[in-house]
């Protein structure tokens, strides 16, 4: 069975500082991995995904994530935080068949301080 | 291309009532999934439909049910509502096997 652990339910950074949101996963088979963002009163929007191939994945809004199999991690980073990045971020995993439901982490709320 | 559309966006019900939520997927997507989101439990998978057949089901009581129509539109129903059913219900559509889900804005249910 797959599972996702997001370290830190709340992360606070200053505007312009590095954003690092941590995600560790458990999967018995090679996983598909995803990061989603949710703004208040909205649904989830896909930021980026890893399926196969290059382990450094670039997404929208300047975010990127690196798949590290040895560490079972898929941390999300952004070099310079912007006020508009304040939102809830979810990491998700699915077996590489892509045919079974995504399992989501509990989410990390990102606050950006001016 | 229109996104996933969920109706209604907000609704208030009382305990014991039932509710039906509707979801129209992105055109061409034949797979529809439903998730319940609450502050305490996070995002929990309810069920997935593909070509009018339930393909996967989460760990929810039988009060939660769903269906999919031939045009891929989906509905979910919750009967005998409980206070704990208050949540944001999210629908998502996808191409089978693609992995990523495309979410609607959700239906926020409040049970009084």
Contacts between the chains, C-beta under 8 A, distances in Angstrom:
chain1	res1	chain2	res2	distance
A	32	B	99	4.3
A	34	B	99	7.3
A	34	B	100	6.1
A	36	B	103	7.7
A	41	B	105	7.5
A	41	B	108	7.9
A	42	B	105	5.4
A	42	B	106	7.6
A	43	B	4	7.4
A	43	B	6	8.0
A	43	B	90	5.8
A	43	B	92	7.9
A	43	B	103	3.7
A	43	B	104	5.2
A	43	B	105	4.6
A	43	B	106	5.3
A	44	B	90	7.0
A	44	B	92	7.7
A	44	B	101	7.6
A	44	B	103	4.4
A	45	B	103	7.3
A	46	B	100	5.4
A	46	B	101	7.7
A	46	B	102	7.2
A	49	B	99	6.6
A	49	B	100	5.4
A	51	B	99	6.3
A	90	B	43	6.7
A	94	B	99	5.4
A	97	B	97	6.8
A	98	B	96	7.6
A	98	B	97	4.5
A	98	B	98	5.7
A	98	B	99	3.7
A	99	B	55	7.9
A	99	B	96	6.1
A	99	B	97	5.5
A	100	B	56	6.3
A	101	B	33	6.3
A	101	B	45	4.4
A	101	B	48	5.9
A	101	B	56	5.4
A	101	B	58	7.3
A	102	B	33	7.9
A	102	B	45	7.5
A	102	B	99	7.7
A	102	B	101	6.0
A	103	B	45	7.4
A	104	B	35	7.8
A	104	B	42	6.3
A	104	B	43	4.1
A	105	B	42	7.4
A	106	B	42	4.5
A	107	B	42	6.0
A	107	B	43	7.7
